């Protein structure tokens, strides 16, 4: 279920001008919400205090801002999960509302289907672009899937309650791209908070990723003009006039934290935003359960027994802790995929340096080599020696 941003590379797409327009949801008589450049509001303005937690995902839930009702109304079949709340610590001197998470609504056994989300409730590139032929365009070099999904949700957000996705976007806003420990990705940290990463390669990774997001932002206007038919449904300004960079960055990080990489589907469906998926699900590196596309829906089979009320755990892919922190704001102490880079080099002051360098070259090695060592194995070896 790994995000494309975690694998280091992902396809890019150039939107054509002939794509079909998406059908507009039915209009509702209510005022539209203003887009604020607020750190605490990634995709949609909050709307006041929330009520008590819901007993189940398929029942009314005021604490989820109508999220559960929206799922039920739009075809979510009855499942075996509940949407519960967990408290979070105060962030930056403010008071954060509790985070929602998906838990077992009843006792479950390994192999049980926890829930199924119909594809009509899943946001994919195919749905955004309205044409399966988009898969043929993924090798061009204009805009990544994450940026395209983020831009789509940003324009949907500007429609307020007129948007079909209003309750889902509202839930993503509540999460704000925070991980299961209620910590934001370092991409949204302040400069003083980033000082905690001084001396770590993670600081450079944050800078590189931030520069990549800015490059994507600078391409948004090109996308707009080349895909006019796609955006005619949104009577707003071109992207860089409608959204400051910081708003786009917040939306990008929010999408990055919850996008699902589906397997055995067309390229146009591979990167998906799944309600009841992350960040409502809890990631774990040693888990085998993952969201799977099956017969027109996205299904989750659990890989272990659960007692009612326990958080549902899914696999986050073979990612080191540096990627988990960058994309989700947490690290996994039991991560079997965590590695540390070790650099070894020949001593240039060694009298036999040239001879050793030639031997290394004959064996296809360089005078400086980098190795990826598993942190736990490295620690055990150091203790043993």
Kinemage of the C-alpha trace (Angstrom):
@kinemage 1
@onewidth
@group {chain A} dominant
@subgroup {mainchain}
@vectorlist {calphas} color= white
{ca unk a 1} P 0.000 0.000 0.000
{ca unk a 2} L 3.007 2.217 -0.442
{ca unk a 3} L 2.634 5.749 -1.661
{ca unk a 4} L 4.424 6.647 -4.935
{ca unk a 5} L 6.199 9.398 -3.054
{ca unk a 6} L 7.800 6.775 -0.856
{ca unk a 7} L 9.378 4.776 -3.621
{ca unk a 8} L 11.537 7.683 -4.742
{ca unk a 9} L 10.037 7.852 -8.250
{ca unk a 10} L 6.563 8.078 -9.664
{ca unk a 11} L 4.947 8.501 -13.061
{ca unk a 12} L 4.148 11.940 -14.374
{ca unk a 13} L 1.338 13.058 -16.621
{ca unk a 14} L 0.441 15.810 -19.051
{ca unk a 15} L -3.248 16.540 -19.201
{ca unk a 16} L -4.728 16.806 -22.719
{ca unk a 17} L -7.386 19.291 -23.691
{ca unk a 18} L -9.862 16.676 -24.921
{ca unk a 19} L -10.671 14.949 -21.658
{ca unk a 20} L -14.306 14.726 -20.638
{ca unk a 21} L -15.684 16.920 -17.910
{ca unk a 22} L -16.725 15.239 -14.686
{ca unk a 23} L -20.441 15.354 -13.867
{ca unk a 24} L -21.168 18.092 -11.366
{ca unk a 25} L -22.813 17.047 -8.110
{ca unk a 26} L -26.235 18.407 -7.382
{ca unk a 27} L -26.133 21.963 -6.110
{ca unk a 28} L -27.091 22.696 -2.543
{ca unk a 29} L -28.283 26.018 -1.179
{ca unk a 30} L -25.548 26.996 1.249
{ca unk a 31} L -22.762 29.503 1.432
{ca unk a 32} L -19.360 28.542 0.082
{ca unk a 33} L -16.419 28.311 2.389
{ca unk a 34} L -13.463 30.614 1.975
{ca unk a 35} L -10.012 29.133 1.296
{ca unk a 36} L -7.710 30.354 4.062
{ca unk a 37} L -3.928 30.126 3.999
{ca unk a 38} L -3.959 28.639 7.488
{ca unk a 39} L -1.468 26.062 8.733
{ca unk a 40} L -4.190 24.304 10.688
{ca unk a 41} L -6.492 24.036 7.681
{ca unk a 42} L -5.034 21.957 4.879
{ca unk a 43} L -7.921 21.371 2.540
{ca unk a 44} L -11.169 22.613 4.008
{ca unk a 45} L -12.211 25.152 6.629
{ca unk a 46} L -13.319 23.614 9.908
{ca unk a 47} L -16.893 24.108 11.000
{ca unk a 48} L -17.019 24.305 14.762
{ca unk a 49} L -17.025 21.791 17.568
{ca unk a 50} L -17.740 18.136 17.011
{ca unk a 51} L -19.917 15.741 18.999
{ca unk a 52} L -19.250 12.330 20.549
{ca unk a 53} L -17.571 9.496 18.622
{ca unk a 54} L -19.578 7.269 16.314
{ca unk a 55} L -20.274 3.664 17.215
{ca unk a 56} L -19.779 2.485 13.628
{ca unk a 57} L -18.616 3.739 10.248
{ca unk a 58} L -21.970 2.967 8.680
{ca unk a 59} L -24.080 4.929 11.152
{ca unk a 60} L -24.654 8.590 11.905
{ca unk a 61} L -21.577 10.311 13.344
{ca unk a 62} L -21.617 13.969 14.268
{ca unk a 63} L -18.000 13.719 15.426
{ca unk a 64} L -16.992 12.879 11.880
{ca unk a 65} L -18.852 15.912 10.518
{ca unk a 66} L -21.263 13.835 8.493
{ca unk a 67} L -18.475 11.632 7.133
{ca unk a 68} L -20.193 8.379 8.114
{ca unk a 69} L -23.549 9.542 6.779
{ca unk a 70} L -21.895 10.510 3.513
{ca unk a 71} L -20.310 7.064 3.175
{ca unk a 72} L -23.629 5.345 3.851
{ca unk a 73} L -25.585 7.600 1.506
{ca unk a 74} L -23.119 7.039 -1.314
{ca unk a 75} L -23.135 3.267 -1.250
{ca unk a 76} L -20.805 2.021 1.492
{ca unk a 77} L -22.037 -1.484 2.394
{ca unk a 78} L -22.296 -2.459 6.069
{ca unk a 79} L -18.890 -3.300 7.507
{ca unk a 80} L -17.306 -4.465 10.733
{ca unk a 81} L -15.462 -1.297 11.710
{ca unk a 82} L -16.081 1.784 13.826
{ca unk a 83} L -14.791 5.353 13.606
{ca unk a 84} L -13.422 6.284 17.026
{ca unk a 85} L -11.384 9.177 18.425
{ca unk a 86} L -7.974 9.394 20.041
{ca unk a 87} L -6.764 12.457 21.962
{ca unk a 88} L -3.802 14.377 20.608
{ca unk a 89} L -1.290 16.642 22.362
{ca unk a 90} L -1.483 20.386 21.841
{ca unk a 91} L 0.490 21.507 18.807
{ca unk a 92} L 2.308 24.847 18.554
{ca unk a 93} L 0.473 26.231 21.553
{ca unk a 94} L -2.953 25.533 20.060
{ca unk a 95} L -5.665 23.066 20.958
{ca unk a 96} L -6.158 20.267 18.464
{ca unk a 97} L -9.338 18.263 18.224
{ca unk a 98} L -9.019 14.478 18.661
{ca unk a 99} L -8.100 12.466 15.584
{ca unk a 100} L -10.436 9.881 14.107
{ca unk a 101} L -9.251 6.344 13.444
{ca unk a 102} L -10.776 3.132 12.107
{ca unk a 103} L -11.174 0.443 14.753
{ca unk a 104} L -12.789 -2.970 14.881
{ca unk a 105} L -16.516 -2.516 15.441
{ca unk a 106} L -16.750 -6.105 16.654
{ca unk a 107} L -14.411 -9.004 17.343
{ca unk a 108} L -12.637 -10.004 14.116
{ca unk a 109} L -10.677 -13.077 13.037
{ca unk a 110} L -7.747 -13.197 10.611
{ca unk a 111} L -9.117 -13.261 7.062
{ca unk a 112} L -12.304 -11.347 7.840
{ca unk a 113} L -13.338 -8.554 5.467
{ca unk a 114} L -13.273 -5.444 7.644
{ca unk a 115} L -14.884 -3.199 5.010
{ca unk a 116} L -15.350 -2.632 1.278
{ca unk a 117} L -15.370 0.832 -0.264
{ca unk a 118} L -17.035 1.018 -3.714
{ca unk a 119} L -14.964 2.582 -6.459
{ca unk a 120} L -17.614 5.306 -6.733
{ca unk a 121} L -16.232 6.607 -3.414
{ca unk a 122} L -12.567 6.332 -4.421
{ca unk a 123} L -10.699 9.272 -5.978
{ca unk a 124} L -8.359 8.144 -8.759
{ca unk a 125} L -6.768 9.764 -11.786
{ca unk a 126} L -9.365 8.030 -13.938
{ca unk a 127} L -12.118 9.767 -11.978
{ca unk a 128} L -10.310 13.119 -11.956
{ca unk a 129} L -9.606 13.083 -15.680
{ca unk a 130} L -12.723 11.233 -16.767
{ca unk a 131} L -10.868 9.050 -19.266
{ca unk a 132} L -9.006 5.735 -18.897
{ca unk a 133} L -6.634 6.752 -21.685
{ca unk a 134} L -4.804 8.875 -19.112
{ca unk a 135} L -2.739 5.753 -18.363
{ca unk a 136} L -1.019 6.241 -21.714
{ca unk a 137} L 0.062 9.729 -20.671
{ca unk a 138} L 1.805 8.824 -17.420
{ca unk a 139} L 5.315 8.839 -18.864
{ca unk a 140} L 5.279 12.524 -19.775
{ca unk a 141} L 7.048 15.007 -17.559
{ca unk a 142} L 4.681 17.662 -16.321
{ca unk a 143} L 2.736 16.873 -13.147
{ca unk a 144} L 2.889 13.969 -10.709
{ca unk a 145} L -0.144 11.975 -9.654
{ca unk a 146} L 0.067 13.396 -6.149
{ca unk a 147} L 0.007 16.967 -7.457
{ca unk a 148} L -2.912 16.196 -9.767
{ca unk a 149} L -4.971 14.661 -6.956
{ca unk a 150} L -4.091 17.545 -4.644
{ca unk a 151} L -5.101 20.150 -7.237
{ca unk a 152} L -8.376 18.343 -7.856
{ca unk a 153} L -9.274 18.332 -4.165
{ca unk a 154} L -8.247 21.986 -3.799
{ca unk a 155} L -10.682 23.079 -6.496
{ca unk a 156} L -13.343 20.774 -5.081
{ca unk a 157} L -12.768 22.417 -1.706
{ca unk a 158} L -13.463 25.847 -3.170
{ca unk a 159} L -16.939 24.616 -4.099
{ca unk a 160} L -17.708 24.071 -0.422
{ca unk a 161} L -20.840 22.031 0.205
{ca unk a 162} L -21.565 21.948 -3.533
{ca unk a 163} L -18.765 19.388 -3.874
{ca unk a 164} L -19.564 15.698 -3.789
{ca unk a 165} L -16.382 15.211 -1.767
{ca unk a 166} L -17.153 17.820 0.913
{ca unk a 167} L -17.373 15.380 3.889
{ca unk a 168} L -14.251 13.478 2.811
{ca unk a 169} L -12.214 16.648 2.293
{ca unk a 170} L -13.424 17.868 5.658
{ca unk a 171} L -12.110 14.687 7.257
{ca unk a 172} L -8.741 15.080 5.508
{ca unk a 173} L -8.605 18.618 6.864
{ca unk a 174} L -9.200 17.345 10.351
{ca unk a 175} L -6.264 14.958 9.939
{ca unk a 176} L -4.031 17.692 8.386
{ca unk a 177} L -1.581 15.126 7.059
{ca unk a 178} L -0.662 14.107 10.602
{ca unk a 179} L 0.486 10.574 11.230
{ca unk a 180} L -0.913 8.093 13.689
{ca unk a 181} L 1.100 9.775 16.458
{ca unk a 182} L -0.523 13.134 15.566
{ca unk a 183} L 2.783 14.500 14.215
{ca unk a 184} L 2.911 16.256 10.864
{ca unk a 185} L 5.361 15.359 8.156
{ca unk a 186} L 8.633 17.347 8.530
{ca unk a 187} L 7.640 19.002 5.256
{ca unk a 188} L 5.252 21.137 7.331
{ca unk a 189} L 7.565 21.779 10.272
{ca unk a 190} L 8.733 25.276 11.093
{ca unk a 191} L 12.409 26.210 10.743
{ca unk a 192} L 12.923 25.921 14.483
{ca unk a 193} L 11.329 22.466 14.478
{ca unk a 194} L 13.555 21.387 11.606
{ca unk a 195} L 16.559 22.192 13.781
{ca unk a 196} L 15.829 18.917 15.552
{ca unk a 197} L 17.023 17.208 12.362
{ca unk a 198} L 20.392 19.006 12.230
{ca unk a 199} L 23.140 16.460 11.653
{ca unk a 200} L 20.715 13.956 10.139
{ca unk a 201} L 20.441 13.166 6.408
{ca unk a 202} L 16.704 13.654 6.905
{ca unk a 203} L 17.204 17.437 6.880
{ca unk a 204} L 18.559 17.261 3.318
{ca unk a 205} L 15.716 14.946 2.276
{ca unk a 206} L 13.184 17.476 3.512
{ca unk a 207} L 14.859 20.234 1.482
{ca unk a 208} L 14.946 18.082 -1.669
{ca unk a 209} L 11.291 17.077 -1.332
{ca unk a 210} L 10.258 20.677 -0.671
{ca unk a 211} L 12.055 21.807 -3.833
{ca unk a 212} L 10.287 19.076 -5.795
{ca unk a 213} L 6.878 20.237 -4.553
{ca unk a 214} L 7.729 23.806 -5.554
{ca unk a 215} L 8.670 22.652 -9.066
{ca unk a 216} L 5.303 20.929 -9.337
{ca unk a 217} L 3.576 24.102 -8.160
{ca unk a 218} L 5.311 26.098 -10.895
{ca unk a 219} L 3.875 23.685 -13.496
{ca unk a 220} L 0.263 24.082 -12.379
{ca unk a 221} L -0.562 26.994 -14.689
{ca unk a 222} L 0.773 25.058 -17.688
{ca unk a 223} L -1.480 22.201 -16.709
{ca unk a 224} L -4.426 24.564 -16.417
{ca unk a 225} L -4.065 26.002 -19.909
{ca unk a 226} L -3.380 22.626 -21.549
{ca unk a 227} L -6.348 20.930 -19.885
{ca unk a 228} L -9.003 23.580 -20.223
{ca unk a 229} L -11.822 21.087 -20.696
{ca unk a 230} L -11.002 19.456 -17.382
{ca unk a 231} L -11.120 22.668 -15.396
{ca unk a 232} L -14.095 24.377 -17.061
{ca unk a 233} L -16.215 22.986 -14.258
{ca unk a 234} L -14.344 25.228 -11.797
{ca unk a 235} L -15.142 28.958 -12.306
{ca unk a 236} L -12.012 30.059 -10.476
{ca unk a 237} L -8.638 31.595 -11.271
{ca unk a 238} L -5.656 29.656 -12.616
{ca unk a 239} L -3.921 27.567 -9.916
{ca unk a 240} L -1.081 29.852 -8.863
{ca unk a 241} L -3.513 32.765 -8.581
{ca unk a 242} L -6.125 30.738 -6.735
{ca unk a 243} L -3.725 29.007 -4.333
{ca unk a 244} L -0.532 30.291 -2.670
{ca unk a 245} L 2.358 27.851 -2.622
{ca unk a 246} L 1.921 27.088 1.081
{ca unk a 247} L -1.702 26.021 0.520
{ca unk a 248} L -0.679 23.741 -2.351
{ca unk a 249} L 2.136 22.312 -0.251
{ca unk a 250} L -0.240 21.544 2.623
{ca unk a 251} L -2.677 19.854 0.244
{ca unk a 252} L 0.136 17.907 -1.425
{ca unk a 253} L 1.400 16.634 1.935
{ca unk a 254} L -2.125 15.718 3.016
{ca unk a 255} L -2.647 13.685 -0.164
{ca unk a 256} L 0.815 12.159 0.173
{ca unk a 257} L -0.045 10.932 3.668
{ca unk a 258} L -3.155 9.047 2.585
{ca unk a 259} L -2.727 7.959 -1.036
{ca unk a 260} L -2.957 4.212 -1.588
{ca unk a 261} L -0.965 2.348 -4.229
{ca unk a 262} L -3.377 -0.298 -5.518
{ca unk a 263} L -2.055 -3.403 -7.270
{ca unk a 264} L -3.363 -5.287 -10.326
{ca unk a 265} L -5.374 -2.337 -11.644
{ca unk a 266} L -4.940 0.021 -14.580
{ca unk a 267} L -2.440 2.851 -14.228
{ca unk a 268} L -5.312 5.323 -14.126
{ca unk a 269} L -6.568 3.669 -10.911
{ca unk a 270} L -3.267 2.784 -9.279
{ca unk a 271} L -2.956 5.889 -7.080
{ca unk a 272} L -6.123 6.202 -5.041
{ca unk a 273} L -7.609 8.167 -2.160
{ca unk a 274} L -9.801 5.724 -0.247
{ca unk a 275} L -12.249 6.846 2.462
{ca unk a 276} L -11.697 4.638 5.542
{ca unk a 277} L -8.134 4.161 4.272
{ca unk a 278} L -5.107 6.019 5.631
{ca unk a 279} L -4.729 8.189 7.613
{ca unk a 280} L -7.709 6.672 9.447
{ca unk a 281} L -6.003 3.285 9.321
{ca unk a 282} L -2.904 2.630 11.421
{ca unk a 283} L 0.333 1.779 9.586
{ca unk a 284} L 2.686 -0.983 10.716
{ca unk a 285} L 5.766 -2.366 8.992
{ca unk a 286} L 5.329 -5.967 10.154
{ca unk a 287} L 1.696 -6.260 9.056
{ca unk a 288} L 0.492 -8.180 5.982
{ca unk a 289} L -2.977 -6.658 5.555
{ca unk a 290} L -3.348 -4.206 2.689
{ca unk a 291} L -6.095 -2.505 0.719
{ca unk a 292} L -6.885 -4.449 -2.441
{ca unk a 293} L -8.996 -3.640 -5.501
{ca unk a 294} L -11.568 -6.435 -5.962
{ca unk a 295} L -14.678 -6.473 -8.172
{ca unk a 296} L -15.364 -2.756 -8.344
{ca unk a 297} L -14.422 -1.974 -4.759
{ca unk a 298} L -11.429 -1.579 -2.457
{ca unk a 299} L -11.420 -4.253 0.231
{ca unk a 300} L -9.488 -4.778 3.445
{ca unk a 301} L -8.933 -8.277 4.818
{ca unk a 302} L -7.378 -8.254 8.283
{ca unk a 303} L -4.344 -10.440 8.936
{ca unk a 304} L -4.848 -10.918 12.676
{ca unk a 305} L -7.631 -11.165 15.244
{ca unk a 306} L -9.019 -7.963 16.776
{ca unk a 307} L -11.106 -7.163 19.792
{ca unk a 308} L -13.835 -4.568 19.343
{ca unk a 309} L -12.353 -1.084 19.661
{ca unk a 310} L -8.785 -1.997 18.657
{ca unk a 311} L -7.241 0.097 15.818
{ca unk a 312} L -7.156 -1.655 12.438
{ca unk a 313} L -3.560 -2.075 11.248
{ca unk a 314} L -2.365 -2.204 7.634
{ca unk a 315} L 0.998 -2.653 5.942
{ca unk a 316} L 2.818 0.530 4.953
{ca unk a 317} L 5.162 -1.065 2.424
{ca unk a 318} L 8.886 -1.892 2.596
{ca unk a 319} L 9.924 1.592 3.719
{ca unk a 320} L 12.688 2.724 6.077
{ca unk a 321} L 11.825 4.987 8.980
{ca unk a 322} L 13.214 8.015 7.150
{ca unk a 323} L 10.437 7.650 4.539
{ca unk a 324} L 7.785 7.003 7.157
{ca unk a 325} L 8.779 10.177 8.984
{ca unk a 326} L 8.925 12.277 5.819
{ca unk a 327} L 5.537 11.156 4.532
{ca unk a 328} L 3.540 10.241 7.617
{ca unk a 329} L 5.197 11.862 10.618
{ca unk a 330} L 6.044 8.685 12.544
{ca unk a 331} L 8.724 6.009 12.880
{ca unk a 332} L 8.258 2.308 13.565
{ca unk a 333} L 10.517 0.835 16.238
{ca unk a 334} L 9.910 -2.673 14.868
{ca unk a 335} L 10.554 -1.739 11.236
{ca unk a 336} L 12.371 -4.634 9.499
{ca unk a 337} L 13.007 -2.427 6.458
{ca unk a 338} L 14.862 0.313 8.310
{ca unk a 339} L 18.404 0.813 7.083
{ca unk a 340} L 21.296 3.139 7.698
{ca unk a 341} L 23.735 4.312 5.026
{ca unk a 342} L 27.374 3.473 5.739
{ca unk a 343} L 30.207 4.860 3.639
{ca unk a 344} L 33.590 3.144 3.487
{ca unk a 345} L 36.612 4.359 1.553
{ca unk a 346} L 40.240 3.522 0.999
{ca unk a 347} L 42.733 5.627 2.917
{ca unk a 348} L 44.417 7.939 0.424
{ca unk a 349} L 47.452 8.201 2.728
{ca unk a 350} L 47.976 4.461 2.629
{ca unk a 351} L 51.264 3.684 0.782
{ca unk a 352} L 49.408 0.909 -1.051
{ca unk a 353} L 46.412 3.090 -1.906
{ca unk a 354} L 46.919 2.905 -5.703
{ca unk a 355} L 47.397 -0.840 -5.684
{ca unk a 356} L 44.291 -1.336 -3.574
{ca unk a 357} L 42.314 1.028 -5.794
{ca unk a 358} L 43.292 -0.983 -8.889
{ca unk a 359} L 42.274 -4.233 -7.175
{ca unk a 360} L 38.927 -2.686 -6.282
{ca unk a 361} L 38.388 -1.518 -9.862
{ca unk a 362} L 39.195 -4.962 -11.268
{ca unk a 363} L 36.435 -6.317 -9.049
{ca unk a 364} L 33.935 -3.687 -10.132
{ca unk a 365} L 34.241 -1.591 -6.966
{ca unk a 366} L 35.039 2.060 -6.331
{ca unk a 367} L 37.492 3.557 -3.888
{ca unk a 368} L 34.443 4.848 -1.989
{ca unk a 369} L 31.549 2.447 -1.389
{ca unk a 370} L 28.151 3.021 0.207
{ca unk a 371} L 26.258 0.242 1.964
{ca unk a 372} L 22.712 -0.002 3.283
{ca unk a 373} L 22.769 -1.888 6.582
{ca unk a 374} L 19.720 -2.910 8.557
{ca unk a 375} L 19.761 -0.906 11.766
{ca unk a 376} L 18.791 -3.775 14.049
{ca unk a 377} L 21.379 -6.176 12.635
{ca unk a 378} L 24.018 -3.481 12.792
{ca unk a 379} L 23.135 -2.790 16.436
{ca unk a 380} L 23.311 -6.486 17.349
{ca unk a 381} L 26.669 -6.911 15.644
{ca unk a 382} L 28.074 -3.872 17.435
{ca unk a 383} L 26.875 -5.261 20.789
{ca unk a 384} L 28.384 -8.666 20.026
{ca unk a 385} L 31.788 -7.239 19.176
